[in-house]
């Protein structure tokens, strides 16, 4: 699952909480500064990917006639171009590797800003951060499934993409997050 700008604060809070609960990290200035540093790193990464996708869209738009003439699969072509340009934008497309890289960058920032102290290996701390990211993503996927199941259970049919659907989805999503203690 892809991280979105909307989920970054939740992921960052989970990172701070998991580090605090780990018993191997001492937070020098509390949870909030740790979460803020994680937000910075995550936002930078997401914005880099958005810039990459904007560039890919521009290339696809500029070559729209050729793409239509060749009857190419636009989604597959989009991904192929994205894959080719990803290194130029500093984006790792493999999610496992990407989240590991992000966890390492967050750890570096927390250490450089003197927000955490620890007496274990850096890899252990990085693994806690990585686990927080992937754990949130797994939980978010479950929440999304629960939200969609609930929306589908209503007698009235809500159409994805409409304002009515988006408002209902956001409301139920928040309820599910609160129910699971994630908000």
N, CA and C of each residue as an Amber inpcrd file, in Angstrom:
protein
   549
   0.8470000  -1.1830000   0.0000000   0.0000000   0.0000000   0.0000000
   0.8840000   1.2360000   0.0000000   0.4240000   2.2150000  -0.6910000
   1.1400000   3.4700000  -0.8250000   0.7980000   4.3920000   0.3520000
   1.8020000   5.0840000   0.8670000   1.5700000   6.0680000   1.9230000
   1.0500000   7.3440000   1.2730000   0.0310000   7.9460000   1.8760000
  -0.5010000   9.2070000   1.3590000  -0.2040000  10.3220000   2.3500000
  -0.3000000  11.5500000   1.8840000  -0.0760000  12.6950000   2.7630000
  -1.0410000  12.6730000   3.9450000  -2.2470000  12.1660000   3.6990000
  -3.2830000  12.1110000   4.7330000  -2.9060000  11.1760000   5.8870000
  -2.1670000  10.1100000   5.5820000  -1.8380000   9.1280000   6.6170000
  -0.5260000   9.4330000   7.3490000   0.2550000  10.3660000   6.8500000
   1.5620000  10.6530000   7.4490000   1.4880000  10.9960000   8.9350000
   0.5840000  11.8820000   9.3760000   0.5520000  12.1720000  10.8240000
   0.2770000  10.9240000  11.6750000  -0.5850000  10.0450000  11.1870000
  -0.9120000   8.8250000  11.9270000   0.3040000   7.8940000  12.0020000
   0.9960000   7.7410000  10.8780000   2.1850000   6.8900000  10.8450000
   3.2580000   7.4730000  11.7690000   3.4410000   8.7720000  11.7150000
   4.4610000   9.4340000  12.5320000   4.1710000   9.2790000  14.0230000
   2.9130000   9.3950000  14.3990000   2.5420000   9.1830000  15.8010000
   2.8190000   7.7430000  16.2210000   2.5140000   6.7990000  15.3520000
   2.7660000   5.3870000  15.6580000   4.2590000   5.1400000  15.8200000
   5.0770000   5.7720000  14.9990000   6.5330000   5.6250000  15.1270000
   6.9830000   6.1180000  16.4990000   6.5290000   7.3060000  16.8770000
   6.9140000   7.8820000  18.1730000   6.4500000   6.9940000  19.3290000
   5.2260000   6.5370000  19.2600000   4.6710000   5.6930000  20.3310000
   5.4090000   4.3600000  20.4140000   5.6480000   3.7370000  19.2620000
   6.3350000   2.4450000  19.2570000   7.7710000   2.5670000  19.7720000
   8.4560000   3.6530000  19.3960000   9.8050000   3.8720000  19.9140000
   9.7730000   4.0470000  21.4270000   8.8040000   4.8070000  21.9010000
   8.6780000   5.0620000  23.3320000   8.3720000   3.7770000  24.1090000
   7.4870000   2.9540000  23.5520000   7.0920000   1.7050000  24.2020000
   8.1810000   0.6220000  24.1350000   9.1300000   0.7720000  23.2230000
  10.1180000  -0.2740000  22.9710000  10.9760000  -0.6170000  24.1920000
  11.1780000   0.3620000  25.0660000  12.0120000   0.1250000  26.2320000
  13.5060000   0.2290000  25.9560000  13.8680000   0.4690000  24.7060000
  15.2910000   0.5840000  24.3560000  15.6730000   1.9920000  23.9080000
  14.6800000   2.8890000  23.8950000  14.9080000   4.2530000  23.4410000
  14.5090000   5.2300000  24.5430000  15.3510000   6.2260000  24.7490000
  15.0180000   7.3200000  25.6530000  14.7580000   8.5460000  24.7890000
  13.5970000   9.1480000  24.9690000  13.2580000  10.3470000  24.2030000
  13.6800000  11.5680000  25.0100000  14.5210000  12.3850000  24.4010000
  15.0780000  13.5280000  25.1230000  14.1090000  14.6970000  25.2240000
  13.1720000  14.7970000  24.2610000  12.2490000  15.9390000  24.2510000
  10.7900000  15.5160000  24.1120000  10.5100000  14.2410000  24.3040000
   9.1310000  13.7640000  24.2490000   8.7160000  13.2160000  22.8980000
   7.4490000  12.8170000  22.8280000   6.8960000  12.1790000  21.6220000
   6.7300000  13.1350000  20.4450000   6.2260000  14.3330000  20.7100000
   5.8650000  15.2620000  19.6330000   7.0360000  15.6020000  18.7090000
   8.2160000  15.9590000  19.2290000   9.3300000  16.2580000  18.3190000
   9.7480000  15.0520000  17.4660000   9.6360000  13.8600000  18.0290000
   9.9650000  12.6420000  17.2790000   8.9790000  12.4770000  16.1240000
   7.6960000  12.6440000  16.4300000   6.6640000  12.5370000  15.3950000
   6.8730000  13.6050000  14.3150000   7.2510000  14.8110000  14.7070000
   7.4620000  15.9010000  13.7410000   8.6120000  15.5940000  12.7850000
   9.6910000  15.0240000  13.3000000  10.8190000  14.6540000  12.4300000
  10.3940000  13.5590000  11.4460000   9.6150000  12.5980000  11.9360000
   9.1290000  11.5280000  11.0600000   8.2360000  12.1140000   9.9650000
   7.4080000  13.0820000  10.3280000   6.5390000  13.7480000   9.3440000
   7.3880000  14.3850000   8.2470000   8.4480000  15.0920000   8.6360000
   9.3120000  15.7590000   7.6430000   9.8790000  14.7650000   6.6360000
  10.4100000  13.6560000   7.1420000  11.0260000  12.6540000   6.2670000
   9.9700000  12.0190000   5.3550000   8.8330000  11.6450000   5.9210000
   7.7700000  11.0130000   5.1320000   7.2140000  11.9660000   4.0780000
   6.9700000  13.2240000   4.4680000   6.4410000  14.2010000   3.5120000
   7.4120000  14.4380000   2.3630000   8.6900000  14.5320000   2.6800000
   9.6830000  14.7450000   1.6250000   9.6480000  13.5930000   0.6280000
   9.5540000  12.3700000   1.1390000   9.5320000  11.1970000   0.2730000
   8.2770000  11.1730000  -0.5980000   7.1340000  11.4630000  -0.0010000
   5.8730000  11.4540000  -0.7540000   5.8830000  12.5530000  -1.8160000
   6.3920000  13.7210000  -1.4700000   6.4500000  14.8270000  -2.4320000
   7.4030000  14.5190000  -3.5730000   8.4860000  13.7980000  -3.3020000
   9.3910000  13.3730000  -4.3740000   8.6570000  12.4310000  -5.3270000
   7.8720000  11.5070000  -4.7580000   7.1290000  10.5830000  -5.6140000
   6.0610000  11.3280000  -6.4140000   5.4290000  12.3140000  -5.8010000
   4.4240000  13.0980000  -6.5250000   5.0720000  13.8510000  -7.6850000
   6.2600000  14.3880000  -7.4710000   6.9850000  15.0880000  -8.5410000
   7.3280000  14.1080000  -9.6650000   7.7290000  12.9130000  -9.2930000
   8.0180000  11.8730000 -10.2830000   6.7690000  11.5600000 -11.0960000
   5.6430000  11.3670000 -10.4220000   4.4020000  11.0430000 -11.1220000
   3.9320000  12.1960000 -12.0060000   4.1520000  13.4220000 -11.5600000
   3.8230000  14.5820000 -12.4050000   4.6460000  14.5650000 -13.6850000
   5.9320000  14.2500000 -13.5630000   6.8220000  14.1800000 -14.7340000
   6.3630000  13.0720000 -15.6820000   5.9990000  11.9190000 -15.1200000
   5.5330000  10.7960000 -15.9390000   4.2400000  11.1800000 -16.6640000
   3.3200000  11.8260000 -15.9440000   2.0740000  12.2750000 -16.5760000
   2.3460000  13.2510000 -17.7070000   3.2900000  14.1530000 -17.5000000
   3.6550000  15.1220000 -18.5330000   4.1870000  14.4020000 -19.7740000
   5.0460000  13.4310000 -19.5760000   5.5890000  12.6530000 -20.7010000
   4.4640000  11.9210000 -21.4190000   3.5580000  11.3220000 -20.6700000
   2.4300000  10.6040000 -21.2830000   1.5310000  11.5710000 -22.0580000
   1.2690000  12.7410000 -21.4800000   0.4340000  13.7350000 -22.1550000
   1.0830000  14.2240000 -23.4430000   2.3980000  14.4530000 -23.4010000
   3.1130000  14.9340000 -24.5880000   3.1340000  13.8990000 -25.6970000
   2.9970000  12.6410000 -25.3430000   3.0660000  11.5570000 -26.3290000
   1.7370000  10.8240000 -26.4790000   0.6540000  11.5150000 -26.1390000
  -0.6750000  10.8960000 -26.1430000  -1.0500000  10.3000000 -27.5030000
  -0.7800000  11.0370000 -28.5730000  -1.1480000  10.5450000 -29.9110000
  -0.3960000   9.2670000 -30.2600000   0.8860000   9.2180000 -29.9540000
   1.6730000   8.0210000 -30.2420000   1.1890000   6.8420000 -29.4140000
   0.8480000   7.1070000 -28.1670000   0.3650000   6.0500000 -27.2780000
  -0.9380000   5.4700000 -27.8160000  -1.8470000   6.3460000 -28.2440000
  -3.1220000   5.8850000 -28.8030000  -2.8980000   5.1380000 -30.1050000
  -1.9740000   5.6360000 -30.9400000  -1.6970000   5.0050000 -32.2280000
  -1.1380000   3.5940000 -32.0330000  -0.2930000   3.4560000 -31.0280000
   0.3320000   2.1530000 -30.7790000  -0.5670000   1.2340000 -29.9600000
  -1.7240000   1.7340000 -29.5290000  -2.6610000   0.9750000 -28.7050000
  -1.9800000   0.4270000 -27.4470000  -1.1320000   1.2450000 -26.8560000
  -0.3920000   0.8330000 -25.6590000  -1.2830000   0.9010000 -24.4290000
  -1.0250000   0.0190000 -23.4690000  -1.7160000   0.0360000 -22.1870000
  -1.1460000   1.2140000 -21.3880000  -1.9830000   2.2250000 -21.1610000
  -1.4990000   3.4570000 -20.5340000  -0.9800000   3.2410000 -19.1200000
  -1.6390000   2.4090000 -18.3480000  -1.1790000   2.1660000 -16.9760000
   0.1760000   1.4640000 -16.9670000   0.3290000   0.4900000 -17.8360000
   1.5950000  -0.2320000 -17.9110000   2.7050000   0.7060000 -18.3880000
   2.3970000   1.5340000 -19.3550000   3.3570000   2.5040000 -19.8660000
   3.7330000   3.5040000 -18.7790000   2.7360000   3.9620000 -18.0240000
   2.9800000   4.8860000 -16.9140000   3.9780000   4.2670000 -15.9350000
   3.7310000   3.0130000 -15.5470000   4.6170000   2.3580000 -14.5920000
   6.0160000   2.1660000 -15.1700000   6.1100000   1.8280000 -16.4480000
   7.4260000   1.6260000 -17.0650000   8.2320000   2.9290000 -17.0720000
   7.5790000   4.0230000 -17.3860000   8.2570000   5.3230000 -17.3850000
   8.6390000   5.6970000 -15.9540000   7.7230000   5.4580000 -15.0220000
   7.9900000   5.7610000 -13.6150000   9.1970000   4.9690000 -13.1270000
   9.2560000   3.7080000 -13.4950000  10.3690000   2.8520000 -13.0960000
  11.6890000   3.3710000 -13.6640000  11.6420000   3.8300000 -14.8960000
  12.8500000   4.3440000 -15.5610000  13.3440000   5.6430000 -14.9100000
  12.4200000   6.5220000 -14.5110000  12.7890000   7.8240000 -13.9480000
  12.9770000   7.8090000 -12.4280000  12.5360000   6.7660000 -11.7500000
  12.5720000   6.7150000 -10.2820000  13.9500000   7.0280000  -9.6900000
  15.0320000   6.4330000 -10.1970000  16.3420000   6.7390000  -9.6040000
  16.7120000   8.2270000  -9.6980000  16.3200000   8.8610000 -10.7780000
  16.5840000  10.2870000 -10.9780000  15.9090000  11.1310000  -9.8910000
  14.7700000  10.6560000  -9.3830000  14.0130000  11.3740000  -8.3590000
  14.3010000  10.8480000  -6.9480000  15.1840000   9.8640000  -6.8460000
  15.5250000   9.3060000  -5.5450000  14.4140000   8.4740000  -4.9260000
  13.6110000   7.8440000  -5.7650000  12.4740000   7.0510000  -5.2840000
  12.7550000   5.5700000  -5.4850000  12.5370000   4.8070000  -4.4310000
  12.6310000   3.3510000  -4.4840000  11.2070000   2.8410000  -4.6570000
  10.9620000   2.0750000  -5.6980000   9.6010000   1.6300000  -5.9870000
   9.2010000   0.3720000  -5.2110000  10.1490000  -0.4620000  -4.8440000
   9.8480000  -1.6400000  -4.0370000   9.5000000  -1.1590000  -2.6320000
   8.2600000  -1.4220000  -2.2020000   7.7940000  -0.8790000  -0.9240000
   8.6230000  -1.3440000   0.2680000   9.0040000  -2.6060000   0.3040000
   9.7830000  -3.1210000   1.4280000  11.1140000  -2.3630000   1.5370000
  11.8090000  -2.2260000   0.4190000  13.0800000  -1.4970000   0.4040000
  12.8640000  -0.0150000   0.7090000  11.7940000   0.5240000   0.1740000
  11.5050000   1.9440000   0.3760000  11.2350000   2.2540000   1.8470000
  10.4130000   1.4430000   2.5020000  10.1010000   1.6950000   3.9050000
  11.3270000   1.4890000   4.7870000  12.1980000   0.5610000   4.4060000
  13.4460000   0.3660000   5.1290000  14.3330000   1.6070000   4.9950000
  14.4000000   2.1490000   3.7890000  15.1850000   3.3680000   3.5370000
  14.6120000   4.5570000   4.3210000  13.3060000   4.6900000   4.3170000
  12.6480000   5.7760000   5.0650000  12.9260000   5.6180000   6.5610000
  12.8360000   4.3850000   7.0680000  13.0920000   4.1350000   8.4880000
  14.5180000   4.5550000   8.8490000  15.4520000   4.2540000   7.9610000
  16.8450000   4.6420000   8.2000000  16.9980000   6.1710000   8.2110000
  16.3270000   6.8410000   7.2820000  16.3950000   8.3100000   7.2330000
  15.7730000   8.9360000   8.4840000  14.6670000   8.3720000   8.9420000
  14.0210000   8.8780000  10.1660000  14.9670000   8.6870000  11.3500000
  15.5720000   7.5150000  11.4500000  16.5230000   7.2500000  12.5250000
  17.6680000   8.2670000  12.4880000  18.2220000   8.5030000  11.3060000
  19.3160000   9.4770000  11.1690000  18.8960000  10.8550000  11.6690000
  17.6970000  11.2970000  11.2820000  17.2070000  12.6140000  11.7090000
  17.0000000  12.6770000  13.2160000  16.4170000  11.6390000  13.7710000
  16.1740000  11.6120000  15.2200000  17.4940000  11.6590000  15.9940000
  18.4890000  10.9580000  15.4740000  19.8020000  10.9400000  16.1220000
  20.4950000  12.2980000  15.9710000  20.4970000  12.8340000  14.7520000
  21.1520000  14.1280000  14.4940000  20.5230000  15.2610000  15.2910000
  19.2160000  15.2170000  15.4790000  18.5110000  16.2620000  16.2310000
  18.5350000  15.9930000  17.7420000  19.2310000  14.9270000  18.1400000
  19.3620000  14.5400000  19.5440000  17.9940000  14.3670000  20.2150000
  17.0810000  13.7060000  19.4960000  15.7360000  13.4710000  20.0290000
  15.6040000  12.1110000  20.7050000  16.5460000  11.2190000  20.4010000
  16.5180000   9.8970000  21.0250000  17.9310000   9.4710000  21.4270000
  17.9840000   8.6640000  22.4850000  19.2240000   8.0140000  22.9040000
  18.9170000   6.5250000  23.0240000  19.9200000   5.7140000  22.6940000
  19.7300000   4.2670000  22.7940000  21.0820000   3.5890000  22.9640000
  21.0600000   2.3980000  23.5680000  22.2770000   1.6260000  23.8000000
  22.2650000   0.3040000  23.0390000  21.3900000   0.1950000  22.0510000
  21.3090000  -1.0140000  21.2230000  21.7870000  -0.6510000  19.8200000
  21.7990000  -1.6190000  18.9320000  22.2640000  -1.3320000  17.5690000
  21.2760000  -0.4300000  16.8380000  21.8130000   0.3360000  15.9050000
  20.9550000   1.1980000  15.0790000  19.9330000   0.3640000  14.3220000
  20.3530000  -0.8320000  13.9040000  19.4530000  -1.6950000  13.1410000
  18.2080000  -2.0580000  13.9540000  18.3790000  -2.2450000  15.2380000
  17.2170000  -2.5720000  16.0930000  16.2340000  -1.4020000  16.1230000
  16.7420000  -0.1960000  16.2250000  15.8820000   0.9940000  16.2480000
  15.2140000   1.1720000  14.8830000  15.9920000   0.9810000  13.8230000
  15.4430000   1.0920000  12.4650000  14.3190000   0.0820000  12.2720000
  14.4890000  -1.1170000  12.8270000  13.4540000  -2.1450000  12.6980000
  12.1770000  -1.7680000  13.4490000  12.3050000  -1.0610000  14.5660000
  11.1140000  -0.5940000  15.2900000  10.3650000   0.4220000  14.4240000
  11.1110000   1.3380000  13.8080000  10.5010000   2.3540000  12.9430000
   9.8560000   1.6830000  11.7310000  10.5770000   0.7540000  11.1060000
  10.0600000   0.0150000   9.9530000   8.7810000  -0.7410000  10.3350000
   8.8070000  -1.3790000  11.5060000   7.6230000  -2.1140000  11.9820000
   6.4320000  -1.2020000  12.2160000   6.6970000   0.0130000  12.6990000
   5.6060000   0.9710000  12.9080000   4.9730000   1.3640000  11.5720000
   5.8220000   1.5900000  10.5710000   5.3150000   1.9750000   9.2450000
   4.4940000   0.8470000   8.6420000   5.0770000  -0.3400000   8.5820000
   4.3760000  -1.4610000   7.9480000   3.1680000  -1.9140000   8.7660000
   3.2690000  -1.7930000  10.0920000   2.1270000  -2.1330000  10.9470000
   0.9520000  -1.2080000  10.7070000   1.2480000   0.0930000  10.5840000
   0.1730000   1.0400000  10.3070000  -0.4640000   0.7360000   8.9570000
   0.3540000   0.4490000   7.9660000  -0.1630000   0.1740000   6.6270000
  -1.0800000  -1.0450000   6.6490000  -0.6840000  -2.0790000   7.3770000
  -1.5310000  -3.2720000   7.4890000  -2.8500000  -2.9290000   8.1770000
  -2.7740000  -2.1560000   9.2720000  -3.9890000  -1.7430000   9.9820000
  -4.8720000  -0.8710000   9.0900000  -4.2500000   0.0430000   8.3560000
  -5.0090000   0.9530000   7.4870000  -5.7310000   0.1720000   6.3980000
  -5.0980000  -0.8660000   5.9120000  -5.7300000  -1.7080000   4.8920000
  -6.9620000  -2.4100000   5.4670000  -6.8420000  -2.9090000   6.6800000
  -7.9870000  -3.5330000   7.3600000  -9.1020000  -2.5190000   7.5820000
  -8.7140000  -1.3210000   7.9920000  -9.7000000  -0.2630000   8.2390000
 -10.4290000   0.0800000   6.9480000  -9.6720000   0.2230000   5.8630000
 -10.2770000   0.5490000   4.5710000 -11.2800000  -0.5250000   4.1620000
 -10.9220000  -1.7850000   4.3680000 -11.8470000  -2.8880000   4.0610000
 -13.1090000  -2.7900000   4.9140000 -12.9420000  -2.4990000   6.2010000
 -14.0920000  -2.3830000   7.1050000 -14.9930000  -1.2170000   6.7000000
 -14.3810000  -0.1110000   6.3150000 -15.1480000   1.0730000   5.8850000
 -15.9620000   0.7400000   4.6390000 -15.3120000   0.1330000   3.6700000
 -16.0150000  -0.1910000   2.4320000 -17.1300000  -1.2150000   2.6770000
 -16.9010000  -2.1820000   3.5380000 -17.9380000  -3.1580000   3.8770000
 -19.1380000  -2.4550000   4.5000000 -18.8650000  -1.5030000   5.3800000
 -19.9420000  -0.7750000   6.0510000 -20.7350000   0.0600000   5.0410000
 -20.0280000   0.7470000   4.1440000 -20.7050000   1.5710000   3.1290000
 -21.5630000   0.6880000   2.2270000 -21.0280000  -0.4700000   1.8520000
 -21.7880000  -1.3860000   0.9850000 -23.0190000  -1.9580000   1.6820000
 -22.9950000  -2.0120000   3.0190000 -24.1120000  -2.5890000   3.7570000
 -25.3210000  -1.6500000   3.8330000 -25.1220000  -0.3740000   3.5300000
 -26.2300000   0.5780000   3.5730000 -27.2020000   0.2980000   2.4330000
 -28.4790000   0.5510000   2.7150000 -29.4950000   0.3540000   1.6800000
 -29.2770000   1.3230000   0.5260000 -28.9620000   2.5640000   0.8670000
 -28.6970000   3.5590000  -0.1670000 -27.3440000   3.2540000  -0.8030000
 -27.2660000   3.3750000  -2.0970000 -26.0250000   3.1120000  -2.8240000
 -25.2310000   4.4120000  -2.9290000 -23.9950000   4.3780000  -2.4380000
 -23.1060000   5.5390000  -2.5130000 -22.0820000   5.2920000  -3.6170000
 -21.8860000   6.2900000  -4.4610000 -21.0090000   6.1440000  -5.6130000
 -19.6380000   6.7520000  -5.3010000 -18.5850000   5.9180000  -5.3640000
 -17.2360000   6.4340000  -5.1000000 -16.9100000   7.6330000  -5.9970000
 -16.2510000   8.6060000  -5.3890000 -15.8760000   9.8080000  -6.1320000
 -16.8330000  10.9700000  -5.9490000 -18.0430000  10.6750000  -5.4410000
 -18.9990000  11.7560000  -5.2090000 -18.7110000  12.3880000  -3.8500000
 -19.1530000  13.6230000  -3.6830000 -18.9590000  14.3120000  -2.4060000
 -19.6320000  13.5420000  -1.2740000 -20.8220000  13.0500000  -1.5420000
 -21.5800000  12.3050000  -0.5360000 -20.8000000  11.0660000  -0.0720000
 -20.2250000  10.3310000  -1.0230000 -19.4330000   9.1430000  -0.7060000
 -18.1960000   9.5370000   0.1040000 -17.4860000  10.5830000  -0.3470000
 -16.2490000  11.0170000   0.3150000 -16.4960000  11.4380000   1.7600000
 -17.5790000  12.1570000   1.9990000 -17.9140000  12.5950000   3.3560000
 -18.2220000  11.3940000   4.2410000 -19.0440000  10.4800000   3.7320000
 -19.3930000   9.2780000   4.4930000 -18.1450000   8.4320000   4.7570000
 -17.3220000   8.2540000   3.7380000 -16.0970000   7.4620000   3.8700000
 -15.1980000   8.0490000   4.9450000 -14.9920000   9.3560000   4.9240000
 -14.1280000  10.0220000   5.9060000 -14.6790000   9.8450000   7.3200000
 -15.9960000   9.9760000   7.4670000 -16.6360000   9.8310000   8.7780000
 -16.4330000   8.4180000   9.3250000 -16.7150000   7.4230000   8.5170000
 -16.5900000   6.0300000   8.9540000 -15.1200000   5.6770000   9.1860000
 -14.2350000   6.2070000   8.3480000 -12.7990000   5.9520000   8.4990000
 -12.3080000   6.4590000   9.8540000 -12.7190000   7.6740000  10.2120000
 -12.3310000   8.2410000  11.5130000 -12.8860000   7.4000000  12.6680000
 -14.1410000   6.9550000  12.5280000 -14.7440000   6.1160000  13.5660000
 -13.9450000   4.8250000  13.7570000 -13.5580000   4.2080000  12.6540000
 -12.7740000   2.9660000  12.7190000 -11.4030000   3.2150000  13.3500000
 -10.7840000   4.3440000  13.0050000  -9.4790000   4.6980000  13.5800000
  -9.6120000   4.8700000  15.0940000 -10.6590000   5.5830000  15.5120000
 -10.8690000   5.8120000  16.9390000 -11.1670000   4.4980000  17.6630000
 -11.9760000   3.6540000  17.0300000 -12.3340000   2.3710000  17.6190000
 -11.0780000   1.5240000  17.8950000 -10.0680000   1.6830000  17.0360000
  -8.8300000   0.8930000  17.1580000  -7.7350000   1.6500000  17.9170000
  -8.0920000   2.8380000  18.4410000  -7.1180000   3.6250000  19.2120000
  -6.0010000   4.2250000  18.3920000  -6.2850000   4.4950000  17.1220000
  -5.2540000   5.0320000  16.2300000  -5.4120000   6.5200000  15.9740000
  -6.4130000   7.1410000  16.5580000  -6.5930000   8.5790000  16.3540000
  -6.9390000   9.2440000  17.6590000
